[in-house]
Amino acid sequence: MNVWRSTMVIARRELLERIKSKWFVVMTLLGPLFMVALVVIPALIATRGTSGARIEIVDHTGTIGQPLADKLKILDWHAAVVPAETPQQAELDRIRDDEINGFLTIPADALDGGRILYLGDNASSQVVQGVLQLFVTEVVQKQRAVRLELTDAQATGMLARVNVVAEHSTGEAKGSSGLGAFFIAYILAFILYMVITLYGVAVMRSVVQEKTSRVMEFLVAAVKPGALMAGKILGVGGAALIQITVWLGIGALALAYRSELLSLFGIEGGGAALPPLAFAEISVVLVYFILGFFFYSAMYAAVGAMVSSEQDTQQVQMPVTMLLVIGVMCLQVISNDPRGSTSAAMTMIPLWSPMLMPMRYVLGGATLGEVAVSLAILLVSTVLVVRAAAKIYRVGVLLYGKRPSVRELLRWLRY
């Protein structure tokens, strides 16, 4: 049996073994829903969890407490002004006994910049922090206007909300929501990270399971180790490619009909803030996924060949996983300045370009020429990594016992 035919037989086996699984079908169809739920559900819980918050206001100015309580009641908060001489310990006891969620202390010099302090069991909520910051600021500013003897019209004009909107644009007259563009690009990068990690680890575990069960000895007797490794990577990668293509297709359809979908939930006009997902962007994501998967799955296959048990993989795979984690930690760098020199350099490094360049391209920070250069670097690096991994795989796949040392690995690479 020639090498190519052997590779295809192994790849077909690995592919069918995965796509015939019920869990593969379920996750392929429900994956996009789960990702949306990860964003929507915590936000809904956070928002609804703050409605009905019970707070008391200790106002030492005599002018801020009641207007603030009235504004908070608009959000269904239970806000009450208590006497200024109420001791702090009494309020803390009420929090401990779950009679209130927290209390706000307004000092006598609050209008002059005094420190307004909120203590409560819900102070960690960003929604609570945002509401208090907004409403307290509005009430304090209005009382300052009263102290300056401004008319109601003057105070209203001075304190009118400033309408600032940030739209993402790379030169087009019409931009899209900056937050929406970041959201789409971040989700794409996270999907790439998640799929490359999950299926790369699947390649490693498949090698370890066959090695520990001694099935590997029969496989190597029938096919060459290089063809075996290539078949595993192609088969598992094919399953991953099917899944990510379905996810991207569903995502593109959802963005194309975003206004209609949002209207089903009673949200009118919100879909315009989200940028569409074009065919070119989907193509870039898929190409980087394919090369990135080969790049990292070859490393994971080599890790599987180096160890003799599942327990050993936990430590040996850590360096490979950390390389991926570093890329995820740099997502904020790309979103902050897609056209910057740091972003340009990071997206040329093959260790992180599979995740970072698609995000940068979607944000309009990379030209097709830069994408081509990055892909060329990634392709050459992938070939080198696959060849090195194949040498380690060829020697290590039939070795059992202790893990090889760095010196032994270097000797395998020269073998």
C-alpha positions as CSV (number, residue, x, y, z in Angstrom):
1,M,0.0,0.0,0.0
2,N,1.6,3.3,-1.1
3,V,2.0,6.2,1.3
4,W,-0.7,8.4,-0.2
5,R,-3.3,5.6,-0.2
6,S,-2.4,4.7,3.4
7,T,-2.8,8.3,4.4
8,M,-6.2,8.6,2.9
9,V,-7.4,5.3,4.5
10,I,-6.3,6.5,7.9
11,A,-7.9,10.0,7.3
12,R,-11.2,8.5,6.2
13,R,-11.3,6.3,9.3
14,E,-10.6,9.2,11.6
15,L,-13.1,11.5,9.8
16,L,-16.0,9.0,9.8
17,E,-15.3,8.0,13.4
18,R,-15.9,11.6,14.4
19,I,-18.7,12.8,12.1
20,K,-20.8,9.7,12.8
21,S,-20.9,10.7,16.5
22,K,-24.2,12.1,17.7
23,W,-22.3,14.7,19.8
24,F,-20.5,15.9,16.7
25,V,-23.8,16.6,15.0
26,V,-25.3,18.2,18.1
27,M,-22.3,20.5,18.7
28,T,-22.1,21.4,15.0
29,L,-25.7,22.6,15.0
30,L,-25.9,24.0,18.5
31,G,-22.4,25.5,18.7
32,P,-23.4,28.9,17.5
33,L,-26.4,29.0,19.9
34,F,-24.1,28.2,22.8
35,M,-21.6,30.9,21.9
36,V,-24.4,33.5,21.7
37,A,-25.7,32.2,25.0
38,L,-22.3,32.8,26.6
39,V,-22.7,36.5,25.7
40,V,-26.4,37.1,26.1
41,I,-27.3,35.1,29.2
42,P,-24.7,36.6,31.6
43,A,-25.7,40.1,30.4
44,L,-29.4,39.3,31.0
45,I,-28.7,37.9,34.4
46,A,-26.5,40.8,35.4
47,T,-29.1,43.3,34.2
48,R,-32.1,41.6,35.8
49,G,-30.1,40.7,38.9
50,T,-29.8,44.4,39.8
51,S,-33.4,45.3,39.5
52,G,-35.0,45.4,42.9
53,A,-31.8,46.3,44.6
54,R,-32.4,47.5,48.1
55,I,-30.2,50.4,49.2
56,E,-30.2,53.1,51.8
57,I,-28.8,56.6,51.4
58,V,-27.0,58.4,54.3
59,D,-27.0,62.0,53.1
60,H,-25.0,64.5,55.0
61,T,-25.8,67.3,52.5
62,G,-29.6,67.2,52.8
63,T,-30.0,68.0,49.1
64,I,-28.7,64.9,47.2
65,G,-30.2,61.9,48.9
66,Q,-33.9,62.3,48.0
67,P,-33.4,63.3,44.3
68,L,-31.1,60.4,43.9
69,A,-33.6,58.0,45.5
70,D,-36.3,59.2,43.2
71,K,-34.1,58.5,40.1
72,L,-33.1,55.0,41.3
73,K,-36.8,54.1,41.8
74,I,-37.2,54.5,38.0
75,L,-35.0,51.3,37.7
76,D,-37.2,49.5,40.3
77,W,-34.6,49.9,42.9
78,H,-35.8,50.2,46.5
79,A,-33.9,53.3,47.6
80,A,-34.7,55.1,50.9
81,V,-33.0,58.0,52.6
82,V,-32.1,57.4,56.3
83,P,-31.1,60.0,58.9
84,A,-27.6,61.4,58.5
85,E,-26.7,60.4,62.0
86,T,-27.3,56.7,61.3
87,P,-24.0,54.9,62.3
88,Q,-22.2,53.0,59.7
89,Q,-22.2,49.8,61.8
90,A,-26.0,49.8,61.9
91,E,-26.0,49.8,58.1
92,L,-23.4,47.1,57.9
93,D,-25.5,45.0,60.3
94,R,-28.5,45.4,58.0
95,I,-26.4,44.2,55.0
96,R,-25.2,41.2,57.1
97,D,-28.9,40.3,58.0
98,D,-29.8,40.6,54.3
99,E,-32.3,43.5,55.0
100,I,-30.6,45.7,52.4
101,N,-28.0,45.1,49.6
102,G,-26.0,48.2,50.5
103,F,-25.9,51.8,51.6
104,L,-24.5,55.0,50.0
105,T,-22.8,57.5,52.3
106,I,-22.8,61.1,50.9
107,P,-20.5,63.4,52.9
108,A,-21.2,67.0,53.6
109,D,-18.6,68.2,51.1
110,A,-19.9,66.0,48.3
111,L,-20.6,69.0,46.1
112,D,-17.0,70.1,46.5
113,G,-15.5,66.7,45.4
114,G,-15.9,64.8,48.7
115,R,-15.7,61.0,48.4
116,I,-19.1,59.3,48.0
117,L,-18.9,55.7,49.2
118,Y,-21.1,52.7,48.5
119,L,-20.8,49.6,50.6
120,G,-22.9,46.6,49.6
121,D,-23.0,42.9,48.7
122,N,-23.7,43.8,45.0
123,A,-20.8,46.3,44.7
124,S,-18.9,43.9,42.4
125,S,-21.7,44.2,39.8
126,Q,-20.5,46.4,36.9
127,V,-24.2,47.4,36.3
128,V,-24.5,48.6,39.9
129,Q,-21.3,50.6,39.6
130,G,-22.4,52.1,36.3
131,V,-25.8,53.1,37.5
132,L,-24.5,54.7,40.7
133,Q,-21.8,56.5,38.8
134,L,-24.3,57.9,36.3
135,F,-27.1,58.8,38.6
136,V,-25.0,60.2,41.4
137,T,-23.0,62.3,38.9
138,E,-26.3,63.7,37.4
139,V,-27.7,64.6,40.8
140,V,-24.5,66.2,42.1
141,Q,-24.1,68.3,38.9
142,K,-27.6,69.5,39.2
143,Q,-27.2,70.5,42.8
144,R,-24.0,72.4,41.8
145,A,-26.0,74.2,39.2
146,V,-28.6,75.2,41.9
147,R,-25.8,76.4,44.1
148,L,-24.5,78.6,41.3
149,E,-28.0,80.0,41.0
150,L,-28.4,78.9,37.4
151,T,-31.9,78.9,35.9
152,D,-33.6,75.6,35.1
153,A,-33.1,76.2,31.4
154,Q,-29.4,77.0,31.9
155,A,-28.9,73.9,34.1
156,T,-30.8,71.6,31.7
157,G,-28.7,72.9,28.7
158,M,-25.4,72.6,30.5
159,L,-26.2,69.1,31.8
160,A,-27.7,67.7,28.6
161,R,-26.3,64.4,27.6
162,V,-23.5,64.5,25.1
163,N,-24.1,62.1,22.2
164,V,-20.8,60.4,21.3
165,V,-20.9,57.4,18.9
166,A,-17.8,55.4,17.9
167,E,-18.1,53.8,14.5
168,H,-15.4,51.5,12.9
169,S,-14.2,52.6,9.5
170,T,-11.2,51.9,7.3
171,G,-11.9,54.7,4.9
172,E,-15.5,54.1,3.9
173,A,-18.0,56.9,4.3
174,K,-20.4,54.7,6.3
175,G,-18.9,52.9,9.3
176,S,-20.2,50.2,11.6
177,S,-20.4,50.1,15.3
178,G,-16.9,49.9,16.9
179,L,-18.2,47.6,19.6
180,G,-20.0,45.5,17.0
181,A,-16.9,45.2,14.8
182,F,-14.8,44.1,17.9
183,F,-17.5,41.6,18.9
184,I,-17.5,39.9,15.5
185,A,-13.7,39.9,15.2
186,Y,-13.2,38.6,18.7
187,I,-15.7,35.8,18.3
188,L,-14.0,34.7,15.1
189,A,-10.6,34.6,16.8
190,F,-12.0,32.8,19.8
191,I,-13.6,30.2,17.6
192,L,-10.3,29.6,15.8
193,Y,-8.5,29.2,19.2
194,M,-11.2,26.8,20.6
195,V,-11.4,24.6,17.5
196,I,-7.6,24.4,17.0
197,T,-7.1,23.5,20.7
198,L,-10.0,20.9,20.9
199,Y,-9.1,19.1,17.7
200,G,-5.4,19.4,18.2
201,V,-5.8,17.7,21.6
202,A,-8.0,15.1,19.9
203,V,-5.1,14.2,17.6
204,M,-2.8,13.8,20.6
205,R,-5.2,11.7,22.6
206,S,-5.9,9.4,19.6
207,V,-2.2,8.8,19.3
208,V,-1.8,8.1,23.1
209,Q,-4.8,5.8,23.2
210,E,-3.5,3.7,20.3
211,K,-0.1,3.7,21.8
212,T,-1.2,2.6,25.3
213,S,-3.5,-0.1,24.0
214,R,-0.7,-1.5,21.7
215,V,-2.9,-1.0,18.6
216,M,-0.1,1.3,17.3
217,E,2.2,-1.7,16.8
218,F,-0.3,-3.3,14.4
219,L,-0.9,0.0,12.6
220,V,2.8,0.7,12.1
221,A,3.3,-2.8,10.8
222,A,0.8,-2.0,8.0
223,V,1.6,1.7,7.2
224,K,4.5,4.0,7.7
225,P,4.5,6.3,10.8
226,G,4.5,9.4,8.6
227,A,1.4,8.3,6.7
228,L,-0.3,7.4,10.0
229,M,0.4,10.8,11.5
230,A,-0.7,12.6,8.3
231,G,-3.9,10.5,8.1
232,K,-4.8,11.4,11.7
233,I,-4.3,15.1,11.1
234,L,-6.2,15.1,7.8
235,G,-9.1,13.1,9.2
236,V,-9.5,15.0,12.5
237,G,-8.9,18.3,10.6
238,G,-11.6,17.4,8.1
239,A,-14.1,17.0,10.9
240,A,-13.0,20.3,12.4
241,L,-13.3,22.0,9.0
242,I,-16.8,20.8,8.5
243,Q,-17.8,22.1,11.9
244,I,-16.2,25.5,11.6
245,T,-17.6,25.9,8.1
246,V,-21.2,25.3,9.4
247,W,-20.6,27.7,12.2
248,L,-19.3,30.4,10.0
249,G,-22.1,29.8,7.5
250,I,-24.8,30.1,10.2
251,G,-23.0,33.2,11.5
252,A,-22.9,34.8,8.1
253,L,-26.7,34.2,7.5
254,A,-27.5,35.6,11.0
255,L,-25.5,38.8,10.3
256,A,-27.1,39.1,6.8
257,Y,-30.6,39.0,8.3
258,R,-29.6,40.5,11.7
259,S,-32.4,43.2,11.6
260,E,-35.1,40.6,11.1
261,L,-33.7,38.3,13.8
262,L,-33.4,41.1,16.3
263,S,-37.0,42.3,15.5
264,L,-38.2,38.9,16.7
265,F,-36.9,39.8,20.2
266,G,-38.5,43.3,20.0
267,I,-35.2,45.0,19.2
268,E,-35.7,47.5,16.4
269,G,-32.8,49.1,14.5
270,G,-30.1,47.3,16.6
271,G,-28.9,45.1,13.7
272,A,-27.4,48.1,11.8
273,A,-24.7,48.3,14.4
274,L,-23.3,44.9,13.5
275,P,-21.0,44.7,10.5
276,P,-21.7,42.0,7.9
277,L,-19.5,38.9,7.4
278,A,-18.3,38.9,3.8
279,F,-17.2,35.9,1.7
280,A,-13.6,37.2,1.7
281,E,-13.5,37.3,5.4
282,I,-14.9,33.8,5.7
283,S,-12.4,32.6,3.2
284,V,-9.5,34.2,5.2
285,V,-10.7,32.6,8.4
286,L,-11.0,29.1,6.8
287,V,-7.5,29.3,5.2
288,Y,-5.9,30.4,8.5
289,F,-7.8,27.7,10.3
290,I,-6.5,25.0,8.0
291,L,-2.9,26.0,8.2
292,G,-3.1,26.8,11.9
293,F,-4.6,23.4,12.6
294,F,-1.9,21.6,10.7
295,F,0.7,23.7,12.5
296,Y,-0.5,22.9,16.0
297,S,-1.9,19.4,15.5
298,A,1.5,18.3,14.2
299,M,2.9,19.5,17.6
300,Y,0.2,17.7,19.5
301,A,0.8,14.5,17.5
302,A,4.5,14.7,18.4
303,V,3.5,15.2,22.0
304,G,1.3,12.1,21.9
305,A,4.2,10.1,20.4
306,M,6.6,11.2,23.1
307,V,4.5,10.1,26.1
308,S,3.2,6.7,27.2
309,S,0.1,7.6,29.2
310,E,-2.7,10.2,29.4
311,Q,-1.2,11.5,32.7
312,D,2.0,12.4,31.0
313,T,0.3,14.4,28.3
314,Q,-0.9,17.0,30.9
315,Q,2.6,18.3,31.5
316,V,4.1,17.7,28.1
317,Q,1.3,19.5,26.2
318,M,1.6,22.6,28.4
319,P,4.2,24.5,26.3
320,V,2.0,24.0,23.1
321,T,-1.1,25.1,24.9
322,M,0.6,28.1,26.4
323,L,1.6,29.3,22.9
324,L,-2.1,29.4,22.0
325,V,-3.0,31.1,25.2
326,I,-0.4,33.9,24.5
327,G,-2.2,34.5,21.2
328,V,-5.6,34.8,23.0
329,M,-4.0,37.3,25.5
330,C,-2.9,39.5,22.5
331,L,-6.4,39.8,21.1
332,Q,-6.8,43.2,22.9
333,V,-3.6,44.4,21.3
334,I,-5.0,43.8,17.8
335,S,-8.4,45.3,18.6
336,N,-6.8,48.5,20.1
337,D,-4.7,49.3,17.1
338,P,-5.3,47.0,14.0
339,R,-3.0,49.0,11.8
340,G,-0.2,49.5,14.4
341,S,3.3,48.1,14.1
342,T,2.8,45.8,17.0
343,S,-0.3,44.3,15.4
344,A,1.5,43.9,12.1
345,A,4.4,42.1,13.8
346,M,2.2,39.8,15.9
347,T,0.2,38.8,12.8
348,M,3.3,37.8,10.9
349,I,4.5,35.4,13.6
350,P,3.2,31.9,12.7
351,L,2.7,30.9,16.3
352,W,-0.2,33.4,16.6
353,S,-1.1,34.5,13.1
354,P,-3.8,31.8,12.7
355,M,-5.9,33.6,15.4
356,L,-4.7,37.2,15.2
357,M,-4.6,37.9,11.5
358,P,-8.3,36.9,10.8
359,M,-9.3,39.3,13.6
360,R,-7.0,42.1,12.2
361,Y,-8.3,41.5,8.7
362,V,-12.0,41.7,9.8
363,L,-11.2,45.0,11.6
364,G,-9.8,46.4,8.4
365,G,-6.2,46.6,9.7
366,A,-4.5,44.3,7.2
367,T,-4.4,44.5,3.4
368,L,-4.6,41.4,1.1
369,G,-0.9,41.8,0.5
370,E,-0.1,41.6,4.2
371,V,-2.4,38.6,4.5
372,A,-0.5,36.9,1.6
373,V,2.8,37.5,3.3
374,S,1.5,36.2,6.6
375,L,0.1,33.1,4.9
376,A,3.4,32.5,3.1
377,I,5.3,32.6,6.4
378,L,2.7,30.4,8.1
379,L,2.8,27.9,5.2
380,V,6.6,27.5,5.3
381,S,6.6,27.3,9.1
382,T,3.8,24.6,9.0
383,V,5.9,22.5,6.5
384,L,8.9,22.8,8.8
385,V,6.9,21.9,11.9
386,V,5.2,19.0,10.3
387,R,8.5,17.6,9.1
388,A,10.0,17.9,12.6
389,A,6.9,16.4,14.2
390,A,7.0,13.5,11.7
391,K,10.6,12.7,12.8
392,I,9.7,12.7,16.5
393,Y,6.5,10.7,15.7
394,R,8.4,8.1,13.7
395,V,10.8,7.3,16.5
396,G,8.7,8.0,19.6
397,V,5.5,6.2,18.6
398,L,6.9,2.7,19.4
399,L,8.9,3.8,22.5
400,Y,7.5,3.2,26.0
401,G,8.6,4.1,29.5
402,K,10.0,7.4,30.6
403,R,9.6,10.6,28.6
404,P,12.5,11.5,26.3
405,S,14.9,14.2,27.3
406,V,15.7,17.3,25.2
407,R,18.9,15.7,24.1
408,E,17.1,12.7,22.9
409,L,14.5,14.8,21.0
410,L,17.3,16.6,19.2
411,R,18.8,13.2,18.3
412,W,15.4,12.1,16.9
413,L,15.2,15.3,14.8
414,R,18.6,14.4,13.3
415,Y,17.7,10.8,12.7
